[in-house]
Amino acid sequence: MIKAVIFDVDGTLVDSNLQHVEAWREAFGHFGKELTGDEVHEQMGKGGDQLMPVFLSRHELERFGAELERLRVELFTHDYLPGVEPFPKVRELFERVKGDGLQIALASSAKESELEQHQKNLGIEDLVDVAICADDADRSKPCPDIFETALARLDDVAADEAIVIGDTPYDAQAASKAGLRTIGLLSGGFPEEVLRENGAIAVYDDIADLLENYDDSPLAALAESPA
């Protein structure tokens, strides 16, 4: 049986992937790196430590990687974060999960300030048991660190007693490395086949679709029977 559900945030609970894409593109452009939206979107779900090496050489990372990341955070926080909208039915799904007696964790590659703002906008602060951000782990997704940290902070939950909900292949990859199963969502813009190829055991359109089909989902099945 499962004891906890671990949620990704960007692209899963809030509609923010395109805003992140534009913030990254603007930051890279400041340093002479012109990238297309598709190029950056393919890397959504990764934190800066995993995303920047895709586009920068080791020399470039050493020379201006830290400054680029700081600029990206500043751009996103001031220019894009205010326009990020929550996906519908997030609180309702969280209430259903809590009603089943399960713990809830957030595990995001976002910075702490971003994660706090998202929780406030979603109105879920009272329902979240654990919130893990990029600052709580050495490496971001697709490395397993963020999910492993979430598991360690949950109350007596083993990897086979939790399930991840995320929108990118990097969520599924990171979860698999941590011994976790993943439910994929299409709300982040990745195709169903990509999510399944990377380990998603089920795929839904978005949070509202998962809530509507909750009784037939792995959440209900695994909460009621041995994992």
C-alpha positions as CSV (number, residue, x, y, z in Angstrom):
1,M,0.0,0.0,0.0
2,I,1.1,3.6,-0.5
3,K,1.4,6.0,2.3
4,A,2.4,9.2,0.4
5,V,2.0,11.1,-2.9
6,I,4.9,13.2,-4.0
7,F,4.0,16.0,-6.4
8,D,6.2,17.9,-8.9
9,V,5.1,21.5,-9.1
10,D,5.9,23.4,-12.3
11,G,3.9,22.1,-15.2
12,T,2.0,19.8,-12.8
13,L,0.3,22.0,-10.2
14,V,0.9,25.4,-11.9
15,D,1.0,26.3,-15.6
16,S,4.5,27.7,-15.6
17,N,6.6,25.7,-18.1
18,L,6.3,28.3,-20.9
19,Q,7.2,31.1,-18.5
20,H,10.3,29.1,-17.5
21,V,11.2,28.6,-21.1
22,E,11.1,32.3,-21.8
23,A,13.1,33.2,-18.7
24,W,15.8,30.8,-19.7
25,R,15.8,32.0,-23.3
26,E,16.2,35.6,-22.2
27,A,19.0,34.7,-19.7
28,F,20.9,32.7,-22.3
29,G,20.4,35.4,-24.9
30,H,22.0,37.9,-22.5
31,F,25.2,35.9,-22.8
32,G,25.0,35.5,-26.5
33,K,23.3,32.1,-26.6
34,E,20.2,32.2,-28.8
35,L,18.0,29.2,-28.2
36,T,14.6,28.3,-29.6
37,G,11.6,27.7,-27.4
38,D,11.5,24.0,-28.4
39,E,15.2,23.5,-27.5
40,V,14.6,24.9,-24.0
41,H,11.2,23.2,-23.5
42,E,12.8,19.8,-24.1
43,Q,14.8,20.4,-20.9
44,M,12.0,21.5,-18.7
45,G,11.8,19.6,-15.5
46,K,15.6,19.9,-14.9
47,G,17.1,22.4,-12.5
48,G,19.8,24.8,-13.7
49,D,22.6,22.5,-12.7
50,Q,21.4,19.9,-15.2
51,L,19.9,22.2,-17.8
52,M,22.8,24.6,-18.4
53,P,25.4,21.9,-19.4
54,V,23.2,21.0,-22.3
55,F,23.8,24.3,-23.9
56,L,27.1,25.5,-22.4
57,S,30.6,24.2,-22.6
58,R,32.6,23.5,-19.4
59,H,34.5,26.7,-20.0
60,E,31.3,28.8,-20.4
61,L,29.8,27.2,-17.3
62,E,32.9,28.2,-15.3
63,R,33.0,31.7,-16.8
64,F,29.4,32.8,-16.5
65,G,27.2,29.8,-15.5
66,A,26.5,31.1,-12.0
67,E,25.7,34.6,-13.3
68,L,23.4,33.2,-15.9
69,E,21.5,31.2,-13.3
70,R,21.2,34.2,-11.0
71,L,19.8,36.3,-14.0
72,R,17.3,33.5,-14.8
73,V,16.0,33.5,-11.3
74,E,15.7,37.3,-11.2
75,L,13.9,37.4,-14.6
76,F,11.5,34.6,-13.7
77,T,10.7,36.0,-10.2
78,H,10.1,39.6,-11.4
79,D,8.8,39.2,-15.0
80,Y,7.2,35.8,-15.2
81,L,6.2,34.4,-11.8
82,P,3.4,37.0,-11.3
83,G,1.7,35.7,-14.4
84,V,1.8,32.0,-13.5
85,E,-1.7,30.5,-13.0
86,P,-2.6,27.4,-10.8
87,F,-4.1,24.5,-12.7
88,P,-7.7,23.8,-11.7
89,K,-8.7,21.3,-9.0
90,V,-5.3,21.1,-7.2
91,R,-6.7,21.7,-3.7
92,E,-9.6,19.3,-4.4
93,L,-7.2,16.6,-5.4
94,F,-5.0,17.2,-2.4
95,E,-8.1,17.0,-0.1
96,R,-9.0,13.7,-1.7
97,V,-5.5,12.3,-1.2
98,K,-5.5,13.5,2.5
99,G,-8.9,12.0,2.9
100,D,-7.4,8.6,2.0
101,G,-5.0,9.1,4.9
102,L,-1.9,9.7,2.7
103,Q,0.9,12.2,3.3
104,I,1.6,14.8,0.6
105,A,5.1,16.1,-0.4
106,L,6.1,18.7,-2.9
107,A,9.4,17.9,-4.7
108,S,10.4,20.7,-7.1
109,S,13.5,21.8,-8.9
110,A,12.4,25.4,-8.3
111,K,14.0,27.8,-5.8
112,E,12.6,28.0,-2.3
113,S,11.0,31.4,-2.9
114,E,9.2,30.2,-6.0
115,L,7.9,27.1,-4.3
116,E,6.6,29.2,-1.4
117,Q,4.8,31.5,-3.8
118,H,3.2,28.6,-5.6
119,Q,1.9,27.0,-2.4
120,K,0.4,30.3,-1.4
121,N,-1.3,30.8,-4.8
122,L,-2.6,27.3,-4.8
123,G,-4.0,27.6,-1.3
124,I,-2.5,24.2,-0.3
125,E,-0.1,25.2,2.5
126,D,-2.3,23.5,5.2
127,L,-2.3,20.2,3.2
128,V,1.4,19.8,2.5
129,D,3.4,17.7,4.9
130,V,6.8,18.2,3.2
131,A,8.1,20.7,0.6
132,I,11.4,20.1,-1.1
133,C,13.1,22.6,-3.4
134,A,16.3,22.7,-5.4
135,D,18.1,24.2,-2.4
136,D,17.4,21.0,-0.4
137,A,19.3,18.7,-2.7
138,D,22.8,18.6,-4.3
139,R,21.5,17.8,-7.8
140,S,18.2,18.5,-9.5
141,K,16.1,16.2,-11.6
142,P,16.7,13.9,-13.5
143,C,19.0,13.0,-10.6
144,P,17.0,11.3,-7.7
145,D,18.2,13.6,-4.9
146,I,15.1,15.7,-4.6
147,F,12.8,12.7,-4.4
148,E,15.2,10.9,-2.0
149,T,15.2,14.0,0.2
150,A,11.3,14.1,0.2
151,L,11.2,10.4,1.2
152,A,13.6,10.9,4.0
153,R,11.5,13.8,5.4
154,L,8.1,12.0,5.2
155,D,7.0,10.1,8.2
156,D,8.0,6.4,7.9
157,V,7.5,6.1,4.1
158,A,9.6,3.7,2.0
159,A,10.1,4.1,-1.8
160,D,7.6,1.4,-2.6
161,E,5.1,3.1,-0.4
162,A,5.0,6.4,-2.3
163,I,4.1,7.5,-5.8
164,V,5.2,10.6,-7.8
165,I,3.0,12.8,-10.0
166,G,4.9,14.8,-12.6
167,D,4.7,16.2,-16.1
168,T,8.1,15.6,-17.6
169,P,10.3,12.6,-18.5
170,Y,12.8,13.9,-16.0
171,D,10.3,13.5,-13.1
172,A,9.9,9.9,-14.2
173,Q,13.6,9.3,-14.6
174,A,14.4,10.8,-11.2
175,A,11.6,8.9,-9.5
176,S,12.7,5.6,-11.1
177,K,16.3,6.1,-9.8
178,A,14.8,6.6,-6.3
179,G,12.7,3.4,-6.6
180,L,9.5,5.3,-7.0
181,R,6.6,4.9,-9.5
182,T,5.3,7.8,-11.5
183,I,1.9,9.0,-12.8
184,G,2.5,11.3,-15.7
185,L,0.5,14.4,-16.7
186,L,0.3,16.0,-20.2
187,S,-0.1,19.5,-18.7
188,G,3.6,20.3,-19.1
189,G,3.6,19.8,-22.9
190,F,5.4,16.4,-23.2
191,P,3.7,13.7,-25.3
192,E,2.2,10.6,-23.6
193,E,4.6,8.3,-25.3
194,V,7.6,10.2,-23.9
195,L,6.2,10.0,-20.4
196,R,5.5,6.3,-20.7
197,E,8.9,5.5,-22.3
198,N,10.5,7.1,-19.3
199,G,8.6,5.1,-16.7
200,A,5.1,6.6,-16.2
201,I,2.7,3.8,-15.2
202,A,-0.4,5.9,-16.1
203,V,-0.9,9.2,-17.9
204,Y,-3.7,11.8,-17.5
205,D,-4.4,15.1,-19.1
206,D,-3.9,17.2,-16.0
207,I,-4.8,17.4,-12.3
208,A,-8.5,17.8,-13.0
209,D,-8.5,14.7,-15.2
210,L,-6.7,12.7,-12.5
211,L,-9.2,13.9,-9.9
212,E,-12.2,13.0,-12.2
213,N,-10.8,9.5,-12.7
214,Y,-9.4,9.1,-9.2
215,D,-11.3,5.9,-8.3
216,D,-9.9,4.1,-11.3
217,S,-6.4,5.5,-10.9
218,P,-3.2,4.0,-9.4
219,L,-3.7,6.3,-6.5
220,A,-6.9,4.6,-5.4
221,A,-5.7,1.1,-6.3
222,L,-2.4,1.4,-4.5
223,A,-4.0,3.0,-1.5
224,E,-6.3,0.0,-1.0
225,S,-4.1,-3.0,-1.9
226,P,-0.5,-4.1,-1.2
227,A,2.0,-2.3,-3.4
